[in-house]
Amino acid sequence: MTLELYKEVALTLDLPQHQLRAGDIATLVDLVPHPTGGEDGCVLEVFNAVGESIAVIAVPVSAVEALRADEILTVRSLAQAS
């Protein structure tokens, strides 16, 4: 899997502390090496449906995947994430 900076990615796991679910879309803004050799990380910016930034989060690389042509985007209320 090749992740590109400033491209959209999909979460592969739920992040209830941020009201996010697997499948939610975020923009990859940085790749961060683990300081002691563990799994590298990603810094993501999450936007609402009208393009307003709602969160900047750090997750392990395994928590994201590149978008694929056989996928379709959807919309859900942020209040439904809990």
PyMOL Python script that loads the backbone (N, CA, C, O; Angstrom):
from pymol import cmd

cmd.read_pdbstr("""\
ATOM      1  N   MET A   1       0.857  -1.182   0.000  1.00  0.00           N
ATOM      2  CA  MET A   1       0.000   0.000   0.000  1.00  0.00           C
ATOM      3  C   MET A   1       0.894   1.234   0.000  1.00  0.00           C
ATOM      4  O   MET A   1       1.791   1.363   0.833  1.00  0.00           O
ATOM      5  N   THR A   2       0.644   2.122  -0.927  1.00  0.00           N
ATOM      6  CA  THR A   2       1.389   3.363  -0.999  1.00  0.00           C
ATOM      7  C   THR A   2       0.506   4.499  -0.511  1.00  0.00           C
ATOM      8  O   THR A   2      -0.560   4.755  -1.071  1.00  0.00           O
ATOM      9  N   LEU A   3       0.954   5.175   0.532  1.00  0.00           N
ATOM     10  CA  LEU A   3       0.227   6.329   1.053  1.00  0.00           C
ATOM     11  C   LEU A   3       0.932   7.588   0.573  1.00  0.00           C
ATOM     12  O   LEU A   3       2.155   7.694   0.661  1.00  0.00           O
ATOM     13  N   GLU A   4       0.157   8.542   0.065  1.00  0.00           N
ATOM     14  CA  GLU A   4       0.721   9.794  -0.431  1.00  0.00           C
ATOM     15  C   GLU A   4       0.259  10.946   0.450  1.00  0.00           C
ATOM     16  O   GLU A   4      -0.914  11.040   0.812  1.00  0.00           O
ATOM     17  N   LEU A   5       1.203  11.819   0.787  1.00  0.00           N
ATOM     18  CA  LEU A   5       0.859  13.002   1.571  1.00  0.00           C
ATOM     19  C   LEU A   5      -0.189  13.837   0.851  1.00  0.00           C
ATOM     20  O   LEU A   5      -0.172  13.968  -0.373  1.00  0.00           O
ATOM     21  N   TYR A   6      -1.090  14.392   1.629  1.00  0.00           N
ATOM     22  CA  TYR A   6      -2.151  15.290   1.176  1.00  0.00           C
ATOM     23  C   TYR A   6      -3.212  14.595   0.316  1.00  0.00           C
ATOM     24  O   TYR A   6      -4.003  15.256  -0.357  1.00  0.00           O
ATOM     25  N   LYS A   7      -3.222  13.270   0.344  1.00  0.00           N
ATOM     26  CA  LYS A   7      -4.274  12.502  -0.326  1.00  0.00           C
ATOM     27  C   LYS A   7      -5.236  11.985   0.737  1.00  0.00           C
ATOM     28  O   LYS A   7      -4.871  11.850   1.905  1.00  0.00           O
ATOM     29  N   GLU A   8      -6.455  11.700   0.326  1.00  0.00           N
ATOM     30  CA  GLU A   8      -7.441  11.164   1.253  1.00  0.00           C
ATOM     31  C   GLU A   8      -7.180   9.684   1.492  1.00  0.00           C
ATOM     32  O   GLU A   8      -6.790   8.950   0.584  1.00  0.00           O
ATOM     33  N   VAL A   9      -7.402   9.262   2.732  1.00  0.00           N
ATOM     34  CA  VAL A   9      -7.285   7.869   3.139  1.00  0.00           C
ATOM     35  C   VAL A   9      -8.533   7.503   3.937  1.00  0.00           C
ATOM     36  O   VAL A   9      -9.280   8.379   4.371  1.00  0.00           O
ATOM     37  N   ALA A  10      -8.751   6.210   4.125  1.00  0.00           N
ATOM     38  CA  ALA A  10      -9.879   5.734   4.923  1.00  0.00           C
ATOM     39  C   ALA A  10      -9.350   5.124   6.216  1.00  0.00           C
ATOM     40  O   ALA A  10      -8.325   4.441   6.215  1.00  0.00           O
ATOM     41  N   LEU A  11     -10.043   5.369   7.300  1.00  0.00           N
ATOM     42  CA  LEU A  11      -9.704   4.725   8.564  1.00  0.00           C
ATOM     43  C   LEU A  11     -10.070   3.252   8.490  1.00  0.00           C
ATOM     44  O   LEU A  11     -11.067   2.891   7.865  1.00  0.00           O
ATOM     45  N   THR A  12      -9.272   2.399   9.122  1.00  0.00           N
ATOM     46  CA  THR A  12      -9.553   0.971   9.143  1.00  0.00           C
ATOM     47  C   THR A  12     -10.077   0.513  10.497  1.00  0.00           C
ATOM     48  O   THR A  12     -10.356  -0.670  10.690  1.00  0.00           O
ATOM     49  N   LEU A  13     -10.212   1.444  11.429  1.00  0.00           N
ATOM     50  CA  LEU A  13     -10.724   1.101  12.756  1.00  0.00           C
ATOM     51  C   LEU A  13     -11.527   2.249  13.326  1.00  0.00           C
ATOM     52  O   LEU A  13     -11.389   3.397  12.901  1.00  0.00           O
ATOM     53  N   ASP A  14     -12.372   1.924  14.297  1.00  0.00           N
ATOM     54  CA  ASP A  14     -13.162   2.951  14.977  1.00  0.00           C
ATOM     55  C   ASP A  14     -12.279   3.712  15.961  1.00  0.00           C
ATOM     56  O   ASP A  14     -11.417   3.126  16.616  1.00  0.00           O
ATOM     57  N   LEU A  15     -12.501   5.017  16.059  1.00  0.00           N
ATOM     58  CA  LEU A  15     -11.821   5.870  17.034  1.00  0.00           C
ATOM     59  C   LEU A  15     -12.889   6.634  17.816  1.00  0.00           C
ATOM     60  O   LEU A  15     -13.103   7.823  17.582  1.00  0.00           O
ATOM     61  N   PRO A  16     -13.559   5.946  18.748  1.00  0.00           N
ATOM     62  CA  PRO A  16     -14.683   6.585  19.446  1.00  0.00           C
ATOM     63  C   PRO A  16     -14.301   7.840  20.215  1.00  0.00           C
ATOM     64  O   PRO A  16     -15.140   8.721  20.401  1.00  0.00           O
ATOM     65  N   GLN A  17     -13.065   7.942  20.662  1.00  0.00           N
ATOM     66  CA  GLN A  17     -12.636   9.134  21.389  1.00  0.00           C
ATOM     67  C   GLN A  17     -12.637  10.371  20.501  1.00  0.00           C
ATOM     68  O   GLN A  17     -12.620  11.496  21.001  1.00  0.00           O
ATOM     69  N   HIS A  18     -12.657  10.167  19.175  1.00  0.00           N
ATOM     70  CA  HIS A  18     -12.722  11.273  18.218  1.00  0.00           C
ATOM     71  C   HIS A  18     -14.037  11.262  17.435  1.00  0.00           C
ATOM     72  O   HIS A  18     -14.201  12.045  16.499  1.00  0.00           O
ATOM     73  N   GLN A  19     -14.971  10.390  17.804  1.00  0.00           N
ATOM     74  CA  GLN A  19     -16.252  10.221  17.113  1.00  0.00           C
ATOM     75  C   GLN A  19     -16.054   9.808  15.657  1.00  0.00           C
ATOM     76  O   GLN A  19     -16.803  10.241  14.781  1.00  0.00           O
ATOM     77  N   LEU A  20     -15.055   8.979  15.397  1.00  0.00           N
ATOM     78  CA  LEU A  20     -14.762   8.521  14.041  1.00  0.00           C
ATOM     79  C   LEU A  20     -14.947   7.019  13.953  1.00  0.00           C
ATOM     80  O   LEU A  20     -14.793   6.301  14.941  1.00  0.00           O
ATOM     81  N   ARG A  21     -15.279   6.552  12.757  1.00  0.00           N
ATOM     82  CA  ARG A  21     -15.520   5.131  12.511  1.00  0.00           C
ATOM     83  C   ARG A  21     -14.650   4.636  11.369  1.00  0.00           C
ATOM     84  O   ARG A  21     -14.201   5.409  10.522  1.00  0.00           O
ATOM     85  N   ALA A  22     -14.423   3.330  11.367  1.00  0.00           N
ATOM     86  CA  ALA A  22     -13.763   2.698  10.226  1.00  0.00           C
ATOM     87  C   ALA A  22     -14.523   3.088   8.960  1.00  0.00           C
ATOM     88  O   ALA A  22     -15.753   3.050   8.931  1.00  0.00           O
ATOM     89  N   GLY A  23     -13.795   3.458   7.930  1.00  0.00           N
ATOM     90  CA  GLY A  23     -14.401   3.896   6.682  1.00  0.00           C
ATOM     91  C   GLY A  23     -14.490   5.398   6.539  1.00  0.00           C
ATOM     92  O   GLY A  23     -14.674   5.902   5.431  1.00  0.00           O
ATOM     93  N   ASP A  24     -14.362   6.136   7.653  1.00  0.00           N
ATOM     94  CA  ASP A  24     -14.356   7.596   7.551  1.00  0.00           C
ATOM     95  C   ASP A  24     -13.117   8.045   6.772  1.00  0.00           C
ATOM     96  O   ASP A  24     -12.077   7.387   6.796  1.00  0.00           O
ATOM     97  N   ILE A  25     -13.251   9.159   6.096  1.00  0.00           N
ATOM     98  CA  ILE A  25     -12.195   9.687   5.233  1.00  0.00           C
ATOM     99  C   ILE A  25     -11.447  10.805   5.952  1.00  0.00           C
ATOM    100  O   ILE A  25     -12.049  11.631   6.638  1.00  0.00           O
ATOM    101  N   ALA A  26     -10.127  10.817   5.784  1.00  0.00           N
ATOM    102  CA  ALA A  26      -9.275  11.869   6.342  1.00  0.00           C
ATOM    103  C   ALA A  26      -8.175  12.175   5.327  1.00  0.00           C
ATOM    104  O   ALA A  26      -7.955  11.411   4.387  1.00  0.00           O
ATOM    105  N   THR A  27      -7.497  13.285   5.524  1.00  0.00           N
ATOM    106  CA  THR A  27      -6.381  13.663   4.660  1.00  0.00           C
ATOM    107  C   THR A  27      -5.074  13.391   5.396  1.00  0.00           C
ATOM    108  O   THR A  27      -4.890  13.825   6.533  1.00  0.00           O
ATOM    109  N   LEU A  28      -4.176  12.675   4.745  1.00  0.00           N
ATOM    110  CA  LEU A  28      -2.866  12.363   5.313  1.00  0.00           C
ATOM    111  C   LEU A  28      -1.978  13.593   5.219  1.00  0.00           C
ATOM    112  O   LEU A  28      -1.661  14.039   4.116  1.00  0.00           O
ATOM    113  N   VAL A  29      -1.568  14.153   6.358  1.00  0.00           N
ATOM    114  CA  VAL A  29      -0.750  15.369   6.337  1.00  0.00           C
ATOM    115  C   VAL A  29       0.696  15.128   6.751  1.00  0.00           C
ATOM    116  O   VAL A  29       1.545  15.992   6.532  1.00  0.00           O
ATOM    117  N   ASP A  30       0.998  13.973   7.345  1.00  0.00           N
ATOM    118  CA  ASP A  30       2.388  13.674   7.695  1.00  0.00           C
ATOM    119  C   ASP A  30       2.554  12.191   7.981  1.00  0.00           C
ATOM    120  O   ASP A  30       1.631  11.537   8.467  1.00  0.00           O
ATOM    121  N   LEU A  31       3.723  11.670   7.681  1.00  0.00           N
ATOM    122  CA  LEU A  31       4.131  10.322   8.060  1.00  0.00           C
ATOM    123  C   LEU A  31       5.224  10.481   9.102  1.00  0.00           C
ATOM    124  O   LEU A  31       6.178  11.231   8.896  1.00  0.00           O
ATOM    125  N   VAL A  32       5.090   9.781  10.220  1.00  0.00           N
ATOM    126  CA  VAL A  32       5.979   9.983  11.357  1.00  0.00           C
ATOM    127  C   VAL A  32       6.640   8.662  11.737  1.00  0.00           C
ATOM    128  O   VAL A  32       5.946   7.696  12.054  1.00  0.00           O
ATOM    129  N   PRO A  33       7.968   8.605  11.711  1.00  0.00           N
ATOM    130  CA  PRO A  33       8.640   7.369  12.129  1.00  0.00           C
ATOM    131  C   PRO A  33       8.504   7.173  13.635  1.00  0.00           C
ATOM    132  O   PRO A  33       8.534   8.134  14.403  1.00  0.00           O
ATOM    133  N   HIS A  34       8.356   5.913  14.047  1.00  0.00           N
ATOM    134  CA  HIS A  34       8.281   5.614  15.477  1.00  0.00           C
ATOM    135  C   HIS A  34       9.655   5.863  16.092  1.00  0.00           C
ATOM    136  O   HIS A  34      10.656   5.434  15.519  1.00  0.00           O
ATOM    137  N   PRO A  35       9.741   6.538  17.235  1.00  0.00           N
ATOM    138  CA  PRO A  35      11.050   6.902  17.806  1.00  0.00           C
ATOM    139  C   PRO A  35      11.879   5.713  18.295  1.00  0.00           C
ATOM    140  O   PRO A  35      13.098   5.826  18.421  1.00  0.00           O
ATOM    141  N   THR A  36      11.231   4.570  18.575  1.00  0.00           N
ATOM    142  CA  THR A  36      11.996   3.425  19.088  1.00  0.00           C
ATOM    143  C   THR A  36      11.877   2.194  18.201  1.00  0.00           C
ATOM    144  O   THR A  36      12.156   1.084  18.654  1.00  0.00           O
ATOM    145  N   GLY A  37      11.471   2.367  16.953  1.00  0.00           N
ATOM    146  CA  GLY A  37      11.436   1.261  16.021  1.00  0.00           C
ATOM    147  C   GLY A  37      10.113   0.534  15.922  1.00  0.00           C
ATOM    148  O   GLY A  37      10.024  -0.464  15.208  1.00  0.00           O
ATOM    149  N   GLY A  38       9.085   0.994  16.609  1.00  0.00           N
ATOM    150  CA  GLY A  38       7.756   0.384  16.505  1.00  0.00           C
ATOM    151  C   GLY A  38       7.079   0.797  15.213  1.00  0.00           C
ATOM    152  O   GLY A  38       7.726   1.257  14.272  1.00  0.00           O
ATOM    153  N   GLU A  39       5.775   0.627  15.182  1.00  0.00           N
ATOM    154  CA  GLU A  39       5.019   0.968  13.981  1.00  0.00           C
ATOM    155  C   GLU A  39       5.021   2.477  13.742  1.00  0.00           C
ATOM    156  O   GLU A  39       4.776   3.260  14.659  1.00  0.00           O
ATOM    157  N   ASP A  40       5.301   2.872  12.504  1.00  0.00           N
ATOM    158  CA  ASP A  40       5.272   4.285  12.145  1.00  0.00           C
ATOM    159  C   ASP A  40       3.855   4.822  12.265  1.00  0.00           C
ATOM    160  O   ASP A  40       2.894   4.056  12.339  1.00  0.00           O
ATOM    161  N   GLY A  41       3.731   6.143  12.285  1.00  0.00           N
ATOM    162  CA  GLY A  41       2.436   6.771  12.457  1.00  0.00           C
ATOM    163  C   GLY A  41       2.070   7.691  11.318  1.00  0.00           C
ATOM    164  O   GLY A  41       2.889   8.011  10.456  1.00  0.00           O
ATOM    165  N   CYS A  42       0.825   8.104  11.334  1.00  0.00           N
ATOM    166  CA  CYS A  42       0.273   9.055  10.370  1.00  0.00           C
ATOM    167  C   CYS A  42      -0.400  10.175  11.139  1.00  0.00           C
ATOM    168  O   CYS A  42      -1.047   9.939  12.160  1.00  0.00           O
ATOM    169  N   VAL A  43      -0.246  11.387  10.650  1.00  0.00           N
ATOM    170  CA  VAL A  43      -1.017  12.511  11.156  1.00  0.00           C
ATOM    171  C   VAL A  43      -2.090  12.783  10.110  1.00  0.00           C
ATOM    172  O   VAL A  43      -1.796  12.960   8.928  1.00  0.00           O
ATOM    173  N   LEU A  44      -3.344  12.812  10.570  1.00  0.00           N
ATOM    174  CA  LEU A  44      -4.487  12.975   9.679  1.00  0.00           C
ATOM    175  C   LEU A  44      -5.273  14.219  10.053  1.00  0.00           C
ATOM    176  O   LEU A  44      -5.387  14.567  11.228  1.00  0.00           O
ATOM    177  N   GLU A  45      -5.811  14.881   9.047  1.00  0.00           N
ATOM    178  CA  GLU A  45      -6.768  15.956   9.298  1.00  0.00           C
ATOM    179  C   GLU A  45      -8.124  15.472   8.802  1.00  0.00           C
ATOM    180  O   GLU A  45      -8.259  14.992   7.677  1.00  0.00           O
ATOM    181  N   VAL A  46      -9.121  15.609   9.666  1.00  0.00           N
ATOM    182  CA  VAL A  46     -10.470  15.148   9.354  1.00  0.00           C
ATOM    183  C   VAL A  46     -11.349  16.371   9.102  1.00  0.00           C
ATOM    184  O   VAL A  46     -11.319  17.345   9.855  1.00  0.00           O
ATOM    185  N   PHE A  47     -12.119  16.298   8.041  1.00  0.00           N
ATOM    186  CA  PHE A  47     -12.999  17.400   7.650  1.00  0.00           C
ATOM    187  C   PHE A  47     -14.452  16.938   7.691  1.00  0.00           C
ATOM    188  O   PHE A  47     -14.746  15.758   7.501  1.00  0.00           O
ATOM    189  N   ASN A  48     -15.364  17.892   7.943  1.00  0.00           N
ATOM    190  CA  ASN A  48     -16.782  17.558   7.838  1.00  0.00           C
ATOM    191  C   ASN A  48     -17.190  17.608   6.361  1.00  0.00           C
ATOM    192  O   ASN A  48     -16.358  17.860   5.490  1.00  0.00           O
ATOM    193  N   ALA A  49     -18.461  17.369   6.093  1.00  0.00           N
ATOM    194  CA  ALA A  49     -18.939  17.272   4.707  1.00  0.00           C
ATOM    195  C   ALA A  49     -18.822  18.569   3.920  1.00  0.00           C
ATOM    196  O   ALA A  49     -18.826  18.541   2.689  1.00  0.00           O
ATOM    197  N   VAL A  50     -18.717  19.715   4.607  1.00  0.00           N
ATOM    198  CA  VAL A  50     -18.600  20.990   3.897  1.00  0.00           C
ATOM    199  C   VAL A  50     -17.173  21.525   3.904  1.00  0.00           C
ATOM    200  O   VAL A  50     -16.941  22.684   3.559  1.00  0.00           O
ATOM    201  N   GLY A  51     -16.212  20.684   4.298  1.00  0.00           N
ATOM    202  CA  GLY A  51     -14.810  21.045   4.193  1.00  0.00           C
ATOM    203  C   GLY A  51     -14.197  21.761   5.372  1.00  0.00           C
ATOM    204  O   GLY A  51     -13.082  22.271   5.270  1.00  0.00           O
ATOM    205  N   GLU A  52     -14.906  21.814   6.504  1.00  0.00           N
ATOM    206  CA  GLU A  52     -14.350  22.452   7.704  1.00  0.00           C
ATOM    207  C   GLU A  52     -13.554  21.423   8.494  1.00  0.00           C
ATOM    208  O   GLU A  52     -14.008  20.295   8.689  1.00  0.00           O
ATOM    209  N   SER A  53     -12.378  21.808   8.943  1.00  0.00           N
ATOM    210  CA  SER A  53     -11.542  20.913   9.737  1.00  0.00           C
ATOM    211  C   SER A  53     -12.202  20.662  11.091  1.00  0.00           C
ATOM    212  O   SER A  53     -12.598  21.600  11.782  1.00  0.00           O
ATOM    213  N   ILE A  54     -12.317  19.372  11.466  1.00  0.00           N
ATOM    214  CA  ILE A  54     -12.927  19.047  12.759  1.00  0.00           C
ATOM    215  C   ILE A  54     -11.971  18.324  13.696  1.00  0.00           C
ATOM    216  O   ILE A  54     -12.249  18.215  14.891  1.00  0.00           O
ATOM    217  N   ALA A  55     -10.837  17.823  13.175  1.00  0.00           N
ATOM    218  CA  ALA A  55      -9.884  17.134  14.053  1.00  0.00           C
ATOM    219  C   ALA A  55      -8.561  16.934  13.333  1.00  0.00           C
ATOM    220  O   ALA A  55      -8.515  16.778  12.113  1.00  0.00           O
ATOM    221  N   VAL A  56      -7.493  16.943  14.108  1.00  0.00           N
ATOM    222  CA  VAL A  56      -6.174  16.514  13.650  1.00  0.00           C
ATOM    223  C   VAL A  56      -5.757  15.422  14.616  1.00  0.00           C
ATOM    224  O   VAL A  56      -5.677  15.647  15.824  1.00  0.00           O
ATOM    225  N   ILE A  57      -5.492  14.233  14.081  1.00  0.00           N
ATOM    226  CA  ILE A  57      -5.207  13.083  14.930  1.00  0.00           C
ATOM    227  C   ILE A  57      -3.964  12.355  14.455  1.00  0.00           C
ATOM    228  O   ILE A  57      -3.567  12.479  13.296  1.00  0.00           O
ATOM    229  N   ALA A  58      -3.351  11.596  15.351  1.00  0.00           N
ATOM    230  CA  ALA A  58      -2.225  10.728  15.013  1.00  0.00           C
ATOM    231  C   ALA A  58      -2.662   9.287  15.232  1.00  0.00           C
ATOM    232  O   ALA A  58      -3.225   8.950  16.273  1.00  0.00           O
ATOM    233  N   VAL A  59      -2.398   8.445  14.247  1.00  0.00           N
ATOM    234  CA  VAL A  59      -2.758   7.028  14.316  1.00  0.00           C
ATOM    235  C   VAL A  59      -1.613   6.193  13.745  1.00  0.00           C
ATOM    236  O   VAL A  59      -0.782   6.715  13.003  1.00  0.00           O
ATOM    237  N   PRO A  60      -1.560   4.904  14.081  1.00  0.00           N
ATOM    238  CA  PRO A  60      -0.569   4.041  13.441  1.00  0.00           C
ATOM    239  C   PRO A  60      -0.870   3.880  11.948  1.00  0.00           C
ATOM    240  O   PRO A  60      -2.020   4.006  11.527  1.00  0.00           O
ATOM    241  N   VAL A  61       0.146   3.608  11.165  1.00  0.00           N
ATOM    242  CA  VAL A  61      -0.033   3.425   9.720  1.00  0.00           C
ATOM    243  C   VAL A  61      -1.063   2.342   9.433  1.00  0.00           C
ATOM    244  O   VAL A  61      -1.805   2.444   8.456  1.00  0.00           O
ATOM    245  N   SER A  62      -1.123   1.316  10.259  1.00  0.00           N
ATOM    246  CA  SER A  62      -2.082   0.222  10.037  1.00  0.00           C
ATOM    247  C   SER A  62      -3.537   0.662  10.214  1.00  0.00           C
ATOM    248  O   SER A  62      -4.449  -0.096   9.884  1.00  0.00           O
ATOM    249  N   ALA A  63      -3.767   1.859  10.723  1.00  0.00           N
ATOM    250  CA  ALA A  63      -5.130   2.358  10.947  1.00  0.00           C
ATOM    251  C   ALA A  63      -5.702   3.082   9.731  1.00  0.00           C
ATOM    252  O   ALA A  63      -6.824   3.585   9.782  1.00  0.00           O
ATOM    253  N   VAL A  64      -4.938   3.139   8.636  1.00  0.00           N
ATOM    254  CA  VAL A  64      -5.423   3.808   7.424  1.00  0.00           C
ATOM    255  C   VAL A  64      -5.130   2.953   6.200  1.00  0.00           C
ATOM    256  O   VAL A  64      -4.242   2.101   6.203  1.00  0.00           O
ATOM    257  N   GLU A  65      -5.908   3.212   5.155  1.00  0.00           N
ATOM    258  CA  GLU A  65      -5.642   2.566   3.873  1.00  0.00           C
ATOM    259  C   GLU A  65      -5.954   3.555   2.761  1.00  0.00           C
ATOM    260  O   GLU A  65      -6.794   4.442   2.913  1.00  0.00           O
ATOM    261  N   ALA A  66      -5.265   3.387   1.644  1.00  0.00           N
ATOM    262  CA  ALA A  66      -5.519   4.234   0.485  1.00  0.00           C
ATOM    263  C   ALA A  66      -6.919   3.961  -0.043  1.00  0.00           C
ATOM    264  O   ALA A  66      -7.425   2.845   0.076  1.00  0.00           O
ATOM    265  N   LEU A  67      -7.540   4.973  -0.622  1.00  0.00           N
ATOM    266  CA  LEU A  67      -8.853   4.801  -1.234  1.00  0.00           C
ATOM    267  C   LEU A  67      -8.711   4.003  -2.524  1.00  0.00           C
ATOM    268  O   LEU A  67      -7.688   4.070  -3.204  1.00  0.00           O
ATOM    269  N   ARG A  68      -9.763   3.243  -2.849  1.00  0.00           N
ATOM    270  CA  ARG A  68      -9.751   2.404  -4.050  1.00  0.00           C
ATOM    271  C   ARG A  68     -10.904   2.799  -4.973  1.00  0.00           C
ATOM    272  O   ARG A  68     -11.903   3.361  -4.527  1.00  0.00           O
ATOM    273  N   ALA A  69     -10.756   2.505  -6.240  1.00  0.00           N
ATOM    274  CA  ALA A  69     -11.774   2.852  -7.233  1.00  0.00           C
ATOM    275  C   ALA A  69     -13.073   2.076  -7.044  1.00  0.00           C
ATOM    276  O   ALA A  69     -14.119   2.504  -7.533  1.00  0.00           O
ATOM    277  N   ASP A  70     -13.028   0.942  -6.344  1.00  0.00           N
ATOM    278  CA  ASP A  70     -14.249   0.148  -6.150  1.00  0.00           C
ATOM    279  C   ASP A  70     -15.000   0.535  -4.877  1.00  0.00           C
ATOM    280  O   ASP A  70     -15.874  -0.207  -4.429  1.00  0.00           O
ATOM    281  N   GLU A  71     -14.668   1.688  -4.288  1.00  0.00           N
ATOM    282  CA  GLU A  71     -15.328   2.178  -3.082  1.00  0.00           C
ATOM    283  C   GLU A  71     -16.172   3.399  -3.418  1.00  0.00           C
ATOM    284  O   GLU A  71     -15.938   4.075  -4.419  1.00  0.00           O
ATOM    285  N   ILE A  72     -17.155   3.670  -2.566  1.00  0.00           N
ATOM    286  CA  ILE A  72     -18.020   4.830  -2.746  1.00  0.00           C
ATOM    287  C   ILE A  72     -18.077   5.603  -1.434  1.00  0.00           C
ATOM    288  O   ILE A  72     -18.088   4.996  -0.363  1.00  0.00           O
ATOM    289  N   LEU A  73     -18.114   6.930  -1.499  1.00  0.00           N
ATOM    290  CA  LEU A  73     -18.184   7.764  -0.305  1.00  0.00           C
ATOM    291  C   LEU A  73     -19.626   7.866   0.173  1.00  0.00           C
ATOM    292  O   LEU A  73     -20.564   7.810  -0.622  1.00  0.00           O
ATOM    293  N   THR A  74     -19.786   8.017   1.482  1.00  0.00           N
ATOM    294  CA  THR A  74     -21.109   8.200   2.070  1.00  0.00           C
ATOM    295  C   THR A  74     -21.057   9.361   3.058  1.00  0.00           C
ATOM    296  O   THR A  74     -19.984   9.895   3.342  1.00  0.00           O
ATOM    297  N   VAL A  75     -22.216   9.746   3.579  1.00  0.00           N
ATOM    298  CA  VAL A  75     -22.296  10.811   4.572  1.00  0.00           C
ATOM    299  C   VAL A  75     -23.073  10.272   5.751  1.00  0.00           C
ATOM    300  O   VAL A  75     -24.062   9.560   5.579  1.00  0.00           O
ATOM    301  N   ARG A  76     -22.622  10.611   6.963  1.00  0.00           N
ATOM    302  CA  ARG A  76     -23.325  10.256   8.186  1.00  0.00           C
ATOM    303  C   ARG A  76     -23.196  11.423   9.150  1.00  0.00           C
ATOM    304  O   ARG A  76     -22.302  12.259   9.016  1.00  0.00           O
ATOM    305  N   SER A  77     -24.085  11.472  10.110  1.00  0.00           N
ATOM    306  CA  SER A  77     -24.031  12.528  11.123  1.00  0.00           C
ATOM    307  C   SER A  77     -22.922  12.198  12.113  1.00  0.00           C
ATOM    308  O   SER A  77     -22.765  11.044  12.513  1.00  0.00           O
ATOM    309  N   LEU A  78     -22.162  13.201  12.505  1.00  0.00           N
ATOM    310  CA  LEU A  78     -21.115  12.995  13.502  1.00  0.00           C
ATOM    311  C   LEU A  78     -21.710  12.517  14.814  1.00  0.00           C
ATOM    312  O   LEU A  78     -21.058  11.778  15.552  1.00  0.00           O
ATOM    313  N   ALA A  79     -22.921  12.919  15.117  1.00  0.00           N
ATOM    314  CA  ALA A  79     -23.574  12.494  16.363  1.00  0.00           C
ATOM    315  C   ALA A  79     -23.829  10.999  16.397  1.00  0.00           C
ATOM    316  O   ALA A  79     -23.998  10.446  17.484  1.00  0.00           O
ATOM    317  N   GLN A  80     -23.865  10.315  15.254  1.00  0.00           N
ATOM    318  CA  GLN A  80     -24.104   8.885  15.181  1.00  0.00           C
ATOM    319  C   GLN A  80     -22.869   8.063  15.526  1.00  0.00           C
ATOM    320  O   GLN A  80     -22.962   6.839  15.617  1.00  0.00           O
ATOM    321  N   ALA A  81     -21.728   8.691  15.718  1.00  0.00           N
ATOM    322  CA  ALA A  81     -20.476   7.953  15.902  1.00  0.00           C
ATOM    323  C   ALA A  81     -20.343   7.333  17.279  1.00  0.00           C
ATOM    324  O   ALA A  81     -19.513   6.439  17.444  1.00  0.00           O
ATOM    325  N   SER A  82     -21.092   7.742  18.257  1.00  0.00           N
ATOM    326  CA  SER A  82     -20.899   7.236  19.613  1.00  0.00           C
ATOM    327  C   SER A  82     -21.400   5.839  19.834  1.00  0.00           C
ATOM    328  O   SER A  82     -21.289   5.311  20.940  1.00  0.00           O
TER     329      SER A  82
END
""", "prot")
cmd.dss("prot")
cmd.show_as("cartoon", "prot")
cmd.util.cbc("prot")
cmd.orient("prot")
